[in-house]
Amino acid sequence: MLLLVAESSGSSPGRQGFKMAVADGRQFHGSIGGGIMEVKLVELAKDLLKEEILLPKIKNQIHRKNEPRDQSGMICSGEQTVIYFALDPYHLPEVLTIIDVLGQYKSCLLHISYAR
């Protein structure tokens, strides 16, 4: 599953464009900001991977201690929005392209869609 920080504001540890891949079990790569927030979001990704139908999910995270909703567990006073996107073998060419581009320290545009 791909976790992608779609937007961030204020003092958010995860900045727009940060990404992380989470596989079944304990395998993951990348970061969406670290800390307890990342631990909780990785656990959610693992739970989502167990579902029969994998649909995209958007999760807001607010980094303020007294926030009643979407509290991340961090106190840096920013916010970030994370998109969960399930990957399957169909996406392998795009994943390999991303790996190649990142290996060359280049930038690219990632368009996420469930349309095939």
RALINDA-V200616 format. One record per residue. N is the residue number from 0. RES is the residue in one letter. SS is DSSP state (A for helix, B for strand, O for the rest). PSI is psi in radians with two decimals (* if undefined). Layout:
n = [N;N]
res = [RES;RES]
ss = [SS;SS]
psi = [PSI;PSI]
This chain:
n = [0;1;2;3;4;5;6;7;8;9;10;11;12;13;14;15;16;17;18;19;20;21;22;23;24;25;26;27;28;29;30;31;32;33;34;35;36;37;38;39;40;41;42;43;44;45;46;47;48;49;50;51;52;53;54;55;56;57;58;59;60;61;62;63;64;65;66;67;68;69;70;71;72;73;74;75;76;77;78;79;80;81;82;83;84;85;86;87;88;89;90;91;92;93;94;95;96;97;98;99;100;101;102;103;104;105;106;107;108;109;110;111;112;113;114;115]
res = [M;L;L;L;V;A;E;S;S;G;S;S;P;G;R;Q;G;F;K;M;A;V;A;D;G;R;Q;F;H;G;S;I;G;G;G;I;M;E;V;K;L;V;E;L;A;K;D;L;L;K;E;E;I;L;L;P;K;I;K;N;Q;I;H;R;K;N;E;P;R;D;Q;S;G;M;I;C;S;G;E;Q;T;V;I;Y;F;A;L;D;P;Y;H;L;P;E;V;L;T;I;I;D;V;L;G;Q;Y;K;S;C;L;L;H;I;S;Y;A;R]
ss = [O;B;B;B;B;B;B;B;B;O;O;O;O;O;O;O;O;O;B;B;B;B;O;O;O;O;O;B;B;B;O;O;O;O;A;A;A;A;A;A;A;A;A;A;A;A;A;A;A;O;O;O;O;O;O;O;B;B;B;B;B;B;O;O;O;O;O;O;O;O;B;O;O;O;O;O;O;O;B;B;B;B;B;B;B;O;O;O;A;A;A;A;A;A;A;A;A;A;A;A;A;A;A;O;O;O;O;O;O;O;O;O;O;O;O;O]
psi = [2.41;2.24;2.23;2.23;1.90;-0.59;2.73;2.71;2.76;-2.62;1.28;2.30;-0.49;2.09;2.75;2.28;-0.28;2.47;2.75;2.43;2.32;2.22;3.00;2.61;-2.38;0.20;2.25;2.79;2.42;-2.95;2.55;0.30;-0.34;-3.03;-2.93;-0.56;-0.85;-0.69;-0.82;-0.70;-0.59;-0.71;-0.71;-0.72;-0.74;-0.71;-0.74;-0.61;-0.36;-0.25;2.62;-0.72;2.11;1.78;2.68;2.59;2.51;2.28;2.07;2.51;2.18;2.19;1.06;2.36;-0.68;0.30;2.20;-0.47;2.58;0.52;2.23;-0.32;-0.04;2.83;0.46;0.03;0.31;-2.95;2.70;2.67;2.22;2.30;2.31;2.19;2.03;2.35;2.57;3.12;-0.46;-0.54;-0.04;-0.76;-0.72;-0.71;-0.76;-0.64;-0.77;-0.78;-0.76;-0.81;-0.79;-0.64;-0.40;0.11;0.67;2.98;2.79;2.94;2.26;2.05;2.07;2.21;2.55;-0.04;2.41;*]
